[in-house]
Amino acid sequence: MEELQTLQQALAVLVCTFQRYSKKEGDRRTLSKGELKELLEKELPSLGNVQMKEGAFEELLSLLDANKDGEVDFEEYIRFVAVACTFCHEFFLDFPVVLPRGQ
């Protein structure tokens, strides 16, 4: 039963994180370029530790923005989260299963 609660909490965090940033400017159903950048900087600070080539953020935005409207909607955001989870799964596949500690 604890696993269900953990997954349920993770889903709530994903939804609430999107909503917390998407309501800052413009349409509350999408992340603007600025909102997406702030979300990535604050919620995935390890990305900042990786030196990326110039224009990497614009390239990421272009990849995420499937409908090319200049913003990232919830479905586009969830695709990004799914890809990030897949990379983490592959990276940590041979490590012991340990839940991360709360912050």
URJOMO-V578317 format. One record per residue. RES is the residue in one letter. SS is DSSP state (A for helix, B for strand, O for the rest). PSI is psi in radians with two decimals (none if undefined). NEAR is the number of other ideal C-beta (glycine too) atoms within 12 Angstrom. Layout:
BEGIN
res;ss;psi;near
RES;SS;PSI;NEAR
RES;SS;PSI;NEAR
END
This chain:
BEGIN
res;ss;psi;near
M;O;-0.56;7
E;A;-0.66;9
E;A;-0.72;11
L;A;-0.77;10
Q;A;-0.69;12
T;A;-0.78;16
L;A;-0.73;15
Q;A;-0.72;14
Q;A;-0.70;17
A;A;-0.73;18
L;A;-0.73;17
A;A;-0.70;15
V;A;-0.74;19
L;A;-0.81;24
V;A;-0.84;18
C;A;-0.63;17
T;A;-0.82;27
F;A;-0.87;30
Q;A;-0.62;20
R;A;-0.67;19
Y;A;-0.60;33
S;A;-0.35;28
K;O;-0.01;18
K;O;-0.59;21
E;O;2.61;17
G;O;-2.48;20
D;O;2.19;17
R;O;-0.09;18
R;O;-0.02;20
T;B;2.77;31
L;B;2.13;39
S;O;3.03;25
K;A;-0.79;25
G;A;-0.71;21
E;A;-0.74;32
L;A;-0.76;37
K;A;-0.76;25
E;A;-0.74;21
L;A;-0.86;34
L;A;-0.75;30
E;A;-0.70;17
K;A;-0.62;17
E;A;-0.39;26
L;O;1.09;22
P;O;-0.37;13
S;A;-0.41;14
L;A;-0.57;21
G;A;-0.42;15
N;A;-0.29;9
V;O;2.10;11
Q;O;2.00;8
M;O;2.72;14
K;O;2.79;10
E;O;2.36;8
G;O;0.13;10
A;A;-0.66;17
F;A;-0.76;23
E;A;-0.63;17
E;A;-0.75;13
L;A;-0.80;26
L;A;-0.76;29
S;A;-0.70;20
L;A;-0.70;17
L;A;-0.62;34
D;O;1.32;25
A;O;-0.64;19
N;O;0.04;14
K;O;0.70;13
D;O;0.07;19
G;O;0.03;22
E;O;2.94;29
V;B;2.00;38
D;B;3.12;27
F;A;-0.73;25
E;A;-0.69;19
E;A;-0.68;29
Y;A;-0.77;33
I;A;-0.60;21
R;A;-0.72;19
F;A;-0.79;31
V;A;-0.71;27
A;A;-0.75;16
V;A;-0.75;17
A;A;-0.72;22
C;A;-0.69;18
T;A;-0.78;14
F;A;-0.76;16
C;A;-0.74;16
H;A;-0.84;14
E;A;-0.73;12
F;A;-0.74;12
F;O;0.19;15
L;O;-0.65;11
D;O;0.12;8
F;O;2.75;11
P;O;2.60;7
V;O;1.94;11
V;O;2.22;7
L;O;2.47;14
P;O;2.58;13
R;O;2.62;5
G;O;2.74;7
Q;O;none;6
END
